[in-house]
Amino acid sequence: MRVLIALLILFIPQILFAENIKGVDVDRLANAIYKAEGGSKTRYPYGILTKYKTTTPRQACINTIKHALRDWNGKGDFIKFLGARYCPVGAKNDPKGLNKNWVKNVTYYYVLLYERG
């Protein structure tokens, strides 16, 4: 995990994509969340449990990322900050305790997607 975080810290400043806010590639992070939440094999894409009339699960995920970026002070690991909101450990809707793996899994896919370009 430390290696993944170190890679993430090293590569974030080099990421220059259209939706790059505070050094975070929003689209890539949304893709990483999609993969970590089960991708095409899940009933809840992006881990979004609510059905919205006017938006897609992907857009709901992106909106959540952008909102968290506004609230984040820029210190520490953003994915860890986001995880405390998006997928909190100990949540009532997580009876198997899988949320504890969310930060590690999203970080893994975020770095992997960066390496693949």
Steps between C-alpha positions, in 0.01 A plus 500: 500500500780742584655438159170583330460819700861598425438444128182702523680790668778489240273492197214733596692821415577358155139428413380770264149412391198720429322424828800538732403676825751546784721240334222239479385368163125485561418273204777255584389493864140434393628212283700363793192515723298321231756217490532479879122486538471200268496652152247351262432204731327697775139602553621838627744662255745735673355377830205737456205348684246773420316516170489857366249627247727761342852357521698184444697310764823624336391862519392453863848362571670792322279749685601340831869515408475867401311590816759322715780682314339833593497395866849344504777724636762345269685328781533124524367234268190614310380145435507431874310827559243404235467147638388632838198653322441273205547166668541545877628214711228382738209621285166330565474394135830308526418194714801303371749777578625530143525879512833463681650395163364794300794742530754228419301374201424842353863607544613182324276561199579873488874428478446210258291716267769769510769250406293377207442860388 
